Amino acid sequence: MKVTVPDISCSHCVMAIQKSLLVNGLNAQVSLIEKAVSFKEEKDLEKVLDAIRKAGYTPQV
């Protein structure tokens, strides 16, 4: 699954989101080039969205 995060603009953004995902026990890849977060389990969608929001970014499904 992939969630778009249009306000990712630099490596700091990537690290902030990655940290928030890890703190919440989620395994996901954050891509600066794609401006997206990719993860395997559809059941984790709400948790991923919440972690991205907690990091201060705006996810789009």
N, C-alpha and C positions, 0 to 999 in steps of 0.2 A: 504494500500500500504506500501511497505517497500523499503528503500534505504540502501544499504550496505555502511559502512564507515570503510574500513579496517584499517585506521590509528587512530581509537579510541583505546587508550591504558590504560586510567586511569579515575578516577572520575573527574579530572580537564577537560579532553576532553569532557566528558558528559555535564558538567556544561557550558562550553564555547559554545557548539553547542546549548544546550537548551536556553541559553541566546540570542543567535543570532536568533533562531526561534521565541522566544517571542517578541523580538524587532521588528520583521517583522510581528507580528500579527498572527503567525501560532501556531496551537495546535498540537503538535506531541510528541511522547515518544522516548527518546533516551536510547538505551540499550548498556551497556558496555559488557555484556556477549555475545550478538548477534552481536555486532559491527554494529548496524543498527539504523535507524530512522524510526519509524512507524507513519503513519498518515492515516486519513480516506478519504479525498477528493482527487481524482485523478487530479482534476483541479489545485491543489496546488503543483503539482510535481515540476514545474520549480521554484516556489518560495522557496520550501524546498531545492532544489539543490543549489540555489543561496545563501540561508542563511547558509548552511553548508560550502560552499566555502568562504563566507565572514568571517566565524569563523576560516578559515585556514586549512580546512580538504578537503579530496578528496572523494566525493560521487561517488558511482557506482550504476547504475540502473540495 
